[in-house]
Structure formats: structure tokens, C-alpha cells
Amino acid sequence: MNSRTKGKVGEREAAQALRELGFANSRRGVQFHGGPDSPDVVGIPGVHIEVKRVERLNIDAAMAQARRDAGVDSVPVVMHRRNRGAWMVTVDLERLKQLASAVMPKENA
């Protein structure tokens, strides 16, 4: 499988994994260029998701891309996995509380 196809498949898999966790609107994003308007997976407001499905991930480079593309209003997140591995999520610790707020269900007041 070439890397472009593997990337598309990985993005679809990541979106499916998020749907299974209850993020029903998760889907592969529109891929036309990097930036706040084109995360790999969309459906969680306030979260910019980059997906990497590679055997040898340079997590520093992946997070740098996510930070750059997330803009100022979204939490940069990298979802990643190896072949036959489990999905993992990487986020900057100082953004963890903001991520939790974005993904937790809002209470009806």
C-alpha cells in the first residue's frame, strides 16, 4: 500500500475509532492544504486532529505540524498507530485541560 493510500485509510480508521467512542460526527476531513480548515479528522469542535499511521513516527515533527495547522483556537492532537497496533493520542500537557473541555459532554443547565 503506498503512503498516500495508507494515510487515507488511517484517517478513515481514526474517524471510525472516534465514532465508536461516541463522537458521532467524526469523519475524514477535506484534504486540500494544511491549516486550521483542513484537519485530517473533523467532528470534535475545538480539536485539530492530525492522523499518522506509520511504523516509525517522529512525534516531535507530527506535533509541530499539528500545532502549526491548528491555529490559535483549536487544540492540536496527533492520533497515531503502527500496523496492528492500538490507536494512541498525543497532546501537549498544557493543552490537556482544554482538550478535556472540548471532548466532555456538555451538561444541560
N, C-alpha and C positions, 0 to 999 in steps of 0.2 A: 504494500500500500504506500503510495507516495505521501510526502509530508503534508501536502495541501489537503488531500482526501482524509488523511488521518486527523488533521485539525478540524475539518468539518464534522467528522464522526465524533470526535472528542467533544465538540461543542454541543452536539445533539445529545450525547450521553450525559453530559453535565446538566443540561436543561432537564432531562428526564429524571436524573437523580434529585434535583431540586423539586420537581413536581411531586415526586414520591415522598418528599419531606413536608409537603403541604403548600409549597409555593406554586400554586396552580397556574399562574400566568407566565411562568418561566418558559422561555423559548430561545432559540438561536437568534442572535441579533443580526441586523442588516450590516453586512461587511463591505464597506466601501473605502474607509480610511480610518486610521487611529484617531482617537479623540473622545470627548465626552458623549458624542452622539452615536458611537459605534462600539459598545462593549460586545464581547463575544456572546454573552448570555444576558438577556433582558428579563425583566419581570419583578425585580425587587427594587422599588424606588429608593434612591439614595445610595445604591450599591453598584459599583462599576466592576464587573466580573471579567477577568481575562482567564482563558482556559488554555492549559498546556498539557498535552498528552504525549510525553516524551520519556525516554528511558533515562536520560541524563539532563536533568533540569538545572539550569543556572538560575536559582531562585532570586538572587540579587538582581539579575537582569530582568527577570519576569516582573518582579515587584516594581522596579524602576519604570518599566513600560506601563504597568497598571497605574502607578502614581501619576505619570505624565498624562495618560489618557483620561484619567478620572475627572480632572478639573478640580475645582475648589469645593463643589457641593456634594460630591459622592465619595464614599469610602472605597479605596482601591483594594481589590481582593483578587488573589490568584487561586483558582481551583486547578488542581493538578493530580495526575496519577501516572503510574507506569503501566505497562502491559500486565494484565492480570492482577493489578494492584488496586487498593481501595482509593477512592477519591479523598483528597485532603484539601484543606483551605488554609491559605496563609494571608495574614493581615498584620499590619503594624500594630503593636501593642497599644500605642497611644490612641488608636482609632477603634479599639475593641468595643468600648462603651457605645460609640456612635453606631458601630455595626449591630450591636445587640438591640439598640433602639430601632434600627431600620427593619430588623427581621422579627421582632417580637410582635405578637398580635396586639392591636390597639383595643383597649377596653372601651366599651360603650358607656359613656357617662351620662 
